[in-house]
Amino acid sequence: MSDNLILTANIDGADDFYADLLAAHEGLSPEASAALNARLLLVLANHIGDRTVLAEAIAAAARKAK
């Protein structure tokens, strides 16, 4: 893995971000919650825009899933 992907804490106000994320899911069905996550992922991937970083993120997430 290269140095393109930041895997250490890097969000100002991480607890506030997490609270905002939970609030966005509040009252949603599991299907609607999954759809929100998918839309958020695509918005953030588009913002990042670097295929190398995105490929590294996919690999990092896949390692955590196993």
N, C-alpha and C positions, 0 to 999 in steps of 0.2 A: 504494500500500500504506500502511496506517496504522501506528501505533506499537504495535499489539497483539502482534505476533509478534517474539520475540527470535531474531535470526539470528546473534548473536555467541556465543562460548563462554560457557556459563552453567551448567556441571555441575561441582559439587565432586567431585574425584577422577575426572575424565573418563577417565583411563587405567584405573582400577579398574572403572569402569562398562563400558568397552569390553571388558575382560577377562571380566567377568561375562556380557556379551552373547555373546561368542565361546564361552564355556564352556556356555551354554545351548543352543547349536547343535551342540556337539561330538557326533559320532556320528550325527547326524540325516541322513536322506536329503534330497535337494533339495526334495522335496515336503513333508516334515515340517518342514524349515527354513522354507519359505515359509509354511506354516500357523502356525508359531510367530510369525513376523513379523507375520502378519495379526492374530493374537490380541493380540499386544503392542500393535500400532497401535490396535486397538479399545479396549483397556484404557486406554491413555494418552489417546485421544480422549475417552473417557467422563470421565476424570479432569479434563481441561481443560474440557470442557463448554461452551465458548463457540464458537458456530458461526462467528462472524467470524474468530476466531483459527484455527479449523480450516480455513476456506476459504482464508485466507492461507497456511497451511502447505501445503495441496494445491497452490496456485498456485506457491509457492516450490519445492516438490519437482518439479513438472511442468516448470518452467523449467530445472532442473538436468538433467532427463532428455533434453532436446533437444540 
